[in-house]
Amino acid sequence: MSADDWQNGGFGLYLHWPFCQAKCPYCDFNSHVAAEIDQSRWKSAYLSEIHRVGKLTKGRVLNTVFFGGGTPSLMDPALVAAILEEIHKTWPTSNALEVTLEANPTSVEAGKFQGFRQAGVNRLSMGVQSLNDDDLRRLGRMHNVQEAIQAFDIAKKNFDRVSFDLIYARQDQTVENWRAELKEALSMAVDHLSMYQLTIESGTAFGDRYARGKLGGLPDDDSASEMYFVTQEECEKAGMPAYEVSNHAEIGSESRHNLIYWRYGDYAGIGPGAHGRLTMNGQRYATDTPLSPEKWLQRVENHGSGDNPHTALSISEQAVEFLLMGLRLAEGIDTNRFERLSGAPLDAEKLDSLLEIGMISLENHRLRATSQGRAVLNAVLRELIPG
């Protein structure tokens, strides 16, 4: 592996804010509800970690910053400003530095949008999830459709780049219901939409209900698949094609931060439960942190690092990760880069088989999953992953 392979994807920074006002029943992210949050204590921990990671990655150009969660819009704008000020002191940044913050569309948080913009945030990602009030209640969301629309309008006044998320294949949702809702969403959209199929994860409230047979009305596999293809069709017609399995954007408005993940660049993860991939001294490492907010804070305060011990990734592990991430993209992967990472080419017989049934395309060393292939991407990947 080339020591600078990560430069094919760039370098980003992910900061995890672990707190929410309430825990959504479908959510398996590392999020917590807390009565009180000492934001000054969190500020000290974040700044300390930025300083530490900056020494490990000294001189790199930082392309993106992403505040994820949890609900980062619960942060004080002054805390976001302090973090971004420290980031600018620590790394040279791209002239087109993208700074994204995830937000929920409640009126309390919408009032902070101007403060976030002044702090240096230039892209907002909003968790709308549904344009149906009954479904919002089922999903445990704390806003209604009207509040979401009002918050979205405020966001558009403060940010040139605004994205929002929707969940489909919800309880009692039909294909035509979804088509109508999607058209409404596209009429509102600025430049980017993320659409995720509802998945029932173990350890969540929905997972527990499903296990007890109490989560009725979920669409069958055929209906959910049809909703996926409706999503591709309607977004394509609206000029927001899929650039990744679940993400749609106007050309040039893709999430630059997420592209770092999918193009297998390097990214530092700061905060409880944050993951990273960092190349140091020619070796790429996987990084992670304790899930518990309090344990992460204590580790930073007492040991000067919030990270668990780093894990060196083998050549084969890196090649598999590159394949898993890159084939999610419509642009696919460079097979020459795969061979440099893995030390061996992809299996020609398996490539021929997938080409024959229309699951992939291969031209000028560029391997892509077709639209049919991306719909069953896990099956395609199982064929291609070495061993």
C-alpha positions, 0 to 999 in steps of 0.5 A: 500500500502506498503511504499516501493512499488516503489522499485519494479521498482527502482528510476530514474531521468528525465530531460526535455530540452524543445528546438528544432531547429524546431517544427515537425508537428506531435509532441505534446511534450512540445517543443519550438523553441528559437532564443537564450538560456542562458545555464548558467541560465538553468544550475543554475535552473537544479542544484537547482532542483537537490539539492531540489529533492535530499533532498526529496529522500535522501539516495535513490540509483539512477538507471537511468538518462534520458535527454529528450525533446525537443532535449537535444543534443542541450545542451552544453556538459559542461552543461550535465557534470555539471548536472551529476556531481551534480547528483553524489554528490546528490545520491548514484548511481547504479553500472550500472547507465544508463544515456540516452540522446535523440539526433537528427541526424544532423551533428551539433549535431553529432559532440557533441557526444564525448563530451556527452560521456566524460560528462558521458552519456552512452546511446544515443537515436536517433530520426531517424523517417524514412529511406525515404527522402521524408517522412522525409520532410513530417515529418518536420525533418531537416536531410536526410537519409544519415545524419542519417546514418552518425550520427548513425555511429558516435554514435556507435563509442562513445556509446556502447548502441545506440537506434533509433526511427522510425515512421510507418503508415505514409502517402502513406506507404504500408505494404511492404514498411514498411517491407523493411524499417524495415529490413534495420533498423534492419540491422543497429541496435545496441541493441534497436529500438523504433517503434511508429505508427503515431498518429494524435494529436489535437493541432499539425500541422498535427492535424490541417491539418487532421481536414481540410481534408488536410492530405491525404494518411494515412493508414487505420486501417487494414493496420496500424494493419498489420504494427504492426504485421509485426514489431513484426514478423521482430524484433522477427526474428532479435533477438530483440523481443518486451519487450514493446508495442513499444520497441524492444531490445536484451535481456539485452539491454532494456531501464532501465529508461523506465522500471522504468515507466512501472514497476511503480517505482519512478521517479523525473521529472525536467524541464518545463512540466516534470512529476514525481511519488515520494513516500514520508512518505509512500504516492505516489505523482504525480508531474508536472511542468509549461509547459512554459520554462520561467515560470518554470525558474522564479518559480525555481529562485523566489520560489526555486521549479519548481514543481506545488503543488504535488497531492496525489494519492489514492490507486485506482489511483495507482492500475490503473496506475500500471495496465496501465503501467505494461501490456504494458510490455511483462513480464506483472504484478504481480497480488499479487502486484496489490492486495496489491496496490488496496486492492482487486484482479482483477475481476475473471470473466473478467480475465476468459473472456479475457483468453478464447478469448486469450487476456491475459495469467495468470500463477503463479500470472503473468498476461500478455497481449498476442501478440494479446492482446497487439495489442488491449491493450486499449480494454483489459485494459478497461475490467480490470480496476476496476469500 
